[in-house]
């Protein structure tokens, strides 16, 4: 074989590095922001001359010493599709470019959740999706503990057409669809979201400068030796042998329930059914009678939600598995697995903390065509493995880089800069519940931080207030989730912000409620008012002031719209009242014009009122006549 001279190899490498390279999102199908100057940039060899041609005009740049070139295009009206050519020692042609409105959508899992995860609720929306001018760029999940990054490793623009709509954020899709159908202007979504992440991870180092605890953590994380030492110190609990997997035949392979199997109800948690404080592996089994009309057919199993992980077997065949508690279990059953008559269904459930089992008030069924078999009722269970608790202080979890200050900003926000956008959509807060006072400072700081890095001090910032979640509370009390909603409500004092109230859109047993459409549409409604200057009522009633009038308190609101109402026609609920001792009791309340008057015979000298102050209010029915709910609030701050 002929050897390539080293000098020739070196020249080839230099020539390759001299070629122009673009960020992943400056690519085919991109949506550029209309009506504002546009920065187009990339990388090339220092001194390399770069030409950008767009809409019959040419823009030139010479690559500086840092290797990053940039040109600025003048503001352009909405339209497309267009083509852009970038030329230097190589030539890049970008096709199918649209000019419209680009929204940077971010947050945690409820902004992540894709239409595909909710494809039962939104089956028709997915089936009929045909919006080539609504496009999403999905930013891959990345973190960096060291510094802001310049580039994303992958990604592409996708149009909301056919099956390509499935990976769209459901909230962002319905937001974009509402705007597009109203204005017929292309809408671009840049989605940078990661489930279970705190707000601090999305802020820059500069943005966190006033938060000493975050700064201290951030500085420690920059020390690679410190991070590596943490990784070495992680304690991985030894998982005991699972008797069900060691048995011969394995427990999913046999129908013999004769030894050690006990009755248990599904749905339900095993700790509520006679099993005390068990973390481990519990097997569930049941025999099903399958009608001949379902035999041999492809089917689907709905197993609600399971805490934490599960494996599903039907007639000894592994059908599906999930490794954590939050997704709804919806498993396809291949053809020829089901047979007429008796069939065995076995679920292996692994739980590591708190209550394990099947979450109540979710769908549990097996169906094919028009036939459905109900899976709720009495099953049998057997414990396969018991996890022994580690001595206090012995267990040390791994450092999760996604949860570290500035880590997601560095890897998922910084590379987008300075791509022009219309504004921000934010849905986050669940991870920060319990830190509401701090969050009341962090959210305004995030807004200021992002406006600073985009170099636009008044970019619109739209966000979702947390919905109802967890057990219903039938007595007045304290609530971390209510405090978090209050922190979000206070953030409306930041100019050019708007909040979508979602208190009525949650589910008590699911931190990821299925109703994403109303959330997205309410978020879009705030944009219509704040950003597009529509003369509409964009929010439900927001508390403004309280006046004590003898033994009653009169409450005033903004966003009353065409009037206040109890949405269900029932007496107003979820109002509590207290005197100077702040011992709250349920109150009576009635609408008087644009005000709500609150009182209780138990409190002759009232001082304070709360409304919907609970993790998940039972009967929060105060709305305006535009059908938008009032935000929870309290006057005893």
N, C-alpha and C positions, 0 to 999 in steps of 0.2 A: 504494500500500500504506500502510495506517495505521501510523504509528510508535508503538511502545510507549514510554511515558515512562520515563526512566531510573530515577526513584524507584520506579515500579511494578516494574521489572525487579529493582531492588535488594531490594525486599520479597519478591519471589518467591524470590530466592536465599537470603535469610535463612530463609524458611519451609522451604525444602528442606533447609538445613543443620541445622534444628532437629529433623528427623526422627530417630528412633532407628535406629541401624545396629549390626549384630552382626558378630562375627568369622565368617569363612567356615565354621568347623567347628562353630559353634553354629547348627545348621541341621537340616533334615529328615533323619531317619535316624540322628541321632547316637547314640552310646553314652555314657552318663554313668556315672561310677564309683560303684558301690554302697557303702553302709556308711561313707561319709565325707562331711563337709560339702562342698557344691558351690558354687563361685563361678560366677555367670552375670554377664557384663558386656557392655558395648557403648559406643557413643558417642552423644552428643546435645548440644544447645545447653546451655551452662552455665545452671544454675537449672531446667532441664527436669525435671519429675517423671515418674518411670518406674515402672510397675507390672508385676511378673512374677507370673503365675498358673500354678501347677503342682499337679496332684493336689488340686484344690479348696482350695488355700491361696494366699494372696496375700502378696507381698513387695514392699516399696517402697524406692525410692531417689530422691534428688535429685542431679542431675548437678552435680559440683563445677566449679571454674573451669577445670580442664584438659580438660573435655569427656568424661571417661571415668567412667561410672557402674558400679556393681557391687552385686549382692545376694548373700547367702549363704543357700543352702537347707540345711536340716538333712539329716543322713545319711538315705539312703533304701535300702530293701531291693531286691534284684534283681527285675526284672519288666519289664512293658511289653507292648504299645506304649502310650505316653502322648502327651499333647499339652501344649504350653506356649504361653502367650500373653504377649507383651510389648507393653505399651500405653503410649503417650504422646500426642504430637500425631499419631502414626500407630500402626497396630496390626500386629504381626507374629505369625503363628501358625506354630509349628514342629510338624510331624507326625511320627509313627512314632518316638518316642524310646524307647530301651531303657535299662535300668539293669543294669549287669553289671560286668565287669572290663575296664579300658582299659590297654593296654600301649603305651608309647612305644618304637618300634623304629627303630634308627638304625645308621649305619655307612657302609661303602662298597659296592662293587658287589655283593658276595655277599649283602648285605641288600637291595639294589635289585632284583636279578634276579627278574623276574616269572615267574609260571607260564607265561605266553605264550612266553617265551624257551625254556622247557623243555617245550613242548607235545607233543613226541614221547614223552619219558619219562613224562609225567603226562597223557597223552591221556585215560585213563579217569577220572582225578581231575577233570579239567576237564569232561568229558562229564556226569558224574554230580553235579557240585557243586550242592547244594541246602541251603544253610545261611543262611537269612535272618537269623539272629541272630549271625552272624559278619560284621563290617563293617570296612571299611578306609577311612581318610582318607589319601589320598596327598598329601603336602606337595610342591608343585612345587619344582624346583631353582632356588634363589635365593641370592644372596650380597650382603653389604653390608659395605663396609670402614669405615664411619663409626661406626655405633651400632646398638644393638638396635632392631628394628622392632616396631611394634604390631600389624600386620595382614598377612595373606596376600592376594595379589591374586586368588586363585582356589582352587577345591578343593571337593569334595563327598564325602559318605559314600556308599559303595557296599556292597551286600550280596553275599556269596559265593554267588551264584545264577546258573547258566547262564553266558553269555559274560562277565558282569560279573566273574567270578572271575579272568579272564585277567590283569588288571593287578595282582593281589595279589602282594606279595612272596612268593616260594615258601617261604622259610624261615619268615616270619611266619605264612603261611597254615597250614602244618603244625603250627606251635606252637599257634596259636589253635584249630585243629580238634581237637588232642589234648585241650586243656583243655575245650572245649565238649562233646565227646563224653563226657567223664568227669563233668562237673558239670551240664550242660545250663543253664549260665548264659551270657547274652550276652557275647560277647567283641568288644571294639573294638581295632583296630590303628590307631595314628597312625604312619605311616611317613615318616620324614624321613631319607633316605639319598642319598648322591651317590657315584658311582664314582670311584675313584682319588684319594680325599681323605685328608689326614692328620688325626690326632686333634686337633691344635691348632686346626683350622678349626671344630671342634665345641664348643670351650670358650669361655666368656665372657672378656671382658677381665679381670674380677676373678679368674676361675679361673686365668688365666695369669700372675698377678702374680709368682709365684716362678720364672718362666722368662724370664730377661732377654733372650735372643735373640728369643723370640716377642714380648715386649713392645716391643722396639726396632722390629721389623718392623711390628707393629700401629700404633705411633705414626707411623712414616713413611707408612704406607698411608692414614692419616687426612688427609694433606696432598694435596689433590686436584691441586695443581700438580705435585707429585712423581709421582703416578700417571700424569697426562697426559704428563709428560715421558718416563716409561718407555715409554708407548705409542708416542710419536713416535720413540723410539730403536730400536724393534723392527726387526730385519733380516729381511726376507722373501726367502728364497733364490729366485733366478730359475730357474724350471722350464724345462729345455730342451724343445725341440719333440719330440714323440713321433712317430717315423717311421710307426708303425702307424696313427695317426690322420690323418697328412698324405698317406699313400699314396692312390692311386686305382686300383682300389678299395681301401677300407680293409681292414686285415688281418682283421677279423671278417666281411668281406663276401665273401672269396674262399676257395676251397678249394685254391689253388695253393701247394704246399709246396716248390716247386722251388728257390727262392733263399734261402740263408742260414738255413734252419730246421735245427735240430740235435735229436737225440734227448735226452730227459730223462725221469726217472722221477717219477711222481706216486703217493703223496705223497712229499715230500722238499724240502729247502732247496736252492736253486740253488748256494749256496756250497759245499755238500757234493758237488756233481756237476760240478766243473770250471770253475765261474765264480767268479773270485776277487774278493772285496771289492766287489761291485757293489751300489750303491744306485741305483735307477732304475725303469724300466718294463720288465717282461718279459712277452711274450705267449706263451701256451700254446695249442696247438690239437691236435685229435684228430678223426678220423672214427669215428663210431659206427654200428654196424649195429642198426637198430631193427626189431623184429619187427612184422608186420602187426597183431598184437593190441594194440600200443601206439600205432599211428598215429592221429593226430587227437585222442587223448585228453588230458585234463588230466593233468599228471604233477607230480613233485616231484624236485628235485635236492638231494642232500646233498654239499657240497664241504668237509666237515670244518671246519677253520679255516685262514685264509690270512693271511700276514704281508706287508704291512699291509692294503692296500685292494685291492678287486677289482671287476671288472665281468664278468658272465657273458653270453655271446651263444650262442644256439643257432640255427643256420641263418640267421645275420645279424640275429636279433631280440634286443634287449636283454632279458634275463630278470630280472636283479636286480643290485644292487651294494651294497657295504658299505664304509664309509670308514675303519675301524680294525680291528685284528687280533683283538680278543677274542670277538666273537660267532661262534657256529657258523653256517656258511652253509647255510641251508635255504630254497631258493627254489622257489616254485610256478611251474610251466610251464603257460601257458594252453593250452587246447584248440587244435588245428589248427596247432601249431608243429612237432610231431614228424610225420615221414612214414615210411612203410615203406622200408626199405633204408638207404642211406647218409645220415647227418646229420652236420653239422659242429658241434663244440662248441669255443668259444674263450673263454679267460679272460685278461683283461688285469690283471696284478698290478703294483701300485705299492708299493715298499718304500723307506723313508727311513733306516733304521738297522739294524744287526746283520744277521742272516740273513733272507733273503726266500724266500717260497715257500709250500708246502702242508705243514701240520703233520702229522707222522706219527701213526699209531695213532688215526685218526678215521674216521668213515664217509664213503666216496666212492662214490656210486651215483646212478643215475637210475631212478625207478620209477613205475609206473602200475598200479593194481590189484594183481594178483598177479605182474606181470612186473617184473624188475629187471635193469638193465644195470650191470655193474661198471665204475667209472671209474678204478680203480687200474691202473697199468701204464705202458707207454711212451707218452709224448706227444712233441710237437715244440715247440721254443721258439725265440724270436727276440727279441733285445733291441731295444726301441723307443726307449729314452732312457736316458742315463747321467747321473746327478746328480754334478756335480763337487763335491768337498768344499771348503767355504769355508776360507780361511786361519784358523789357530788364533786364537780370540778375536774373530773378525769377526761370527759369528752371535750374535744375541741374541734369545731367545725372548720372547714376550709374557707379561706378568704374568697368571697364571691366578687370578682372584679366588676361585674355589672352594677353592683350596689355601692361602689366607692365614689367619693366626691370627684367630680369632673371627668370620670372615666368614660361615660357615654358621650358627653360633650366632645371630648377629644377625638373619639373615633367615629361618631355618627352625626354630629352637628358641624364641627369645624370643617370637614371636607366639602360641605355644601357651600360654604362661603366663597365668594360673595354673590351666589346665584340670586337673582332678583325674585322677590315674592310679593304677594298681595298682603299676606298676614299669617297669623299663627292660629292653629286649633290645638287645644291642650285638654287632655282627659287623664288626670292622674291625681293621686292623693291617698289611695287605699293603703299604700305602704307606709305613709307618714301619719296615719291615725294614731293618736296618743301623743302627738307632738304639735297640737294645733297652735299653741302660742308661737312656737318656732316657725311653723308653716306660714303663719300670718306675716312673717318677715321674709321668708324664703320665696314665696310666690311673687310678690312685687319685685324682689331682687332678681328673680329669673327673667321677668318681663323686661326690666331695665337692662339686664345682661344681654339678652338676645337682641334687643333693639340696638344696643351699642355695637355688637359684633356685625350686625347687618348695616350699621351706619345709617339707621333711620330711627330717629328718636320717638316717632309716634306710630310705628307699625301697629295695625290692629291686632289685639290679642283676645281671642274668643276661648272660653273654657266651659267645661261641664262641672256643675256641682254634684257631689257624690249622691247617688240614689239611696233609697232605703235598703238595708241589709241586716241580716241576723234575726234573732228571735224578736217577736212582737213584745212590747212592754206595756202592760195594762195599768201601771201606776206611774205617776211622775217620778223622774229620777235623772241621774246624770248620764252622759253619753259622750264617748270619744268621737263617734261619727258625727253627732250634732255639733260638737265643738269644731271639727274639721270643716263642716259646711259653713259655720260662722266665719272661720278664717277665709274661706273662699269668698263669702259674701262681702267681707270687708275689703277685699282686693278690688272691688268695683270703684273704690276711691282713686285707683290709678287711672289716669286719663286714657281714653281710647281703648277701653276694655268692655267686654260684655260677657254675661254668664247665662248659660242655659240651666234652668232648674230641672232636676230629674228625680225629685223625691218620690214621685209616683211610678217610676219606671223600673224599680228594683225588684228583686225576688229574695224572700227571707232566707232561702237555702242555697243561694248561688251568688257569688261575688261577681259573676259574669252573666248578668241578666240577658235574656234572649232578645228583648226589645231594643234593638239598635237603631231601628228606623226612626222612631220618635226622637231619640237622642240626636241623631244626625240632622233631622229636620228642624228641631228646636235650635240647634247650633246655627243652622243656616238662617233661621229667622233672625237671630241676633246679628248676623252679617248683613241681611237685607236692611236692617235699621241703621246699624253703626257704620257700615262700610259703603253700602250702596245708597244710603240716605233715603230709603223708602219711608213713607209716612204711615208706619204700622205700629201696633203694639207688639213688642218683641219679647216681652217677659211677663211672667205672672207678677202679682203684687209683691212689692218689696217694702219691708218695714221702714217707716220714716221717723215717727215720733209717738210718744205716749203722753197722755194728759190724765192726771188723777182727778176724778170728779166725784167727791164723796166716797161712797163705797164701790165705785166702779172705775175702770180705767178705759179711756177712749184711745183707740189706736188709729193712726193715719198711715197711709201707704202711697208710694209712687207706683206707676204702672198699673193703675186701676183700670185703664182702658175705658170701655163702655159701661163698667160697673162691676161690683163685687158679687160673687154668688157662692153658695154651697153647691158644688158640682153635682152632687147626688140628690139634692132636694131635702136632705136630712139636716137636723140642727148642726151647727158648726162644731167640729170636734178638735181634739188635741190642743185646746187652750188650757193652760194651767196658770194659777195666780197665787201670789204669796204676799205676806206683810213684810215688815222689816226683818223678821227672823229667817226669811228665805225658805220657809217650809211650804213647798208648793202642793196645792191640791187641784184637782180638776175643777174647771170653771165653766159656767154658762157663758155663751157668747152669741151675739146677734149682730147682723149687718144693719147699720143705720146710715143710709146714703153711701158715701165713699169711706166710711169708717167702720170699725168693728168695736163694739162695746163689750167688755168682759167683766164678770163679777162672780162672787160666790158668797153665800150666806156664812160660810166658815171663816171668811176673811173680811171683817168689817172695815179694816183700814188697809186697803191694798196698796202695795208699792211696786210690785214687779209682775210681769207677764212673760210667759214662754209659749211658743207655738211649735208643735211638731218636734219637740226637743227629745229625741230618742234615736237609737240606732236605726230603728225601722218603725216609724209611726203607724199606729193602727188605723186611724181615721182622719188623715190630713185632707180635708175637703174644701179648704178655702182656695178659690180660683177667681180670676176675672172672667168676664163674659166672653172673652176671646178663647177660653178653654185652657188657659195656662195656669199652673199651680203657683201658689205663694211659696216663697222661700221660707224654710224654718228660721226662727229668730228667737232672741231673748232680750229683755230690757235690763237684766240684773248683771251687767258686766262690771 
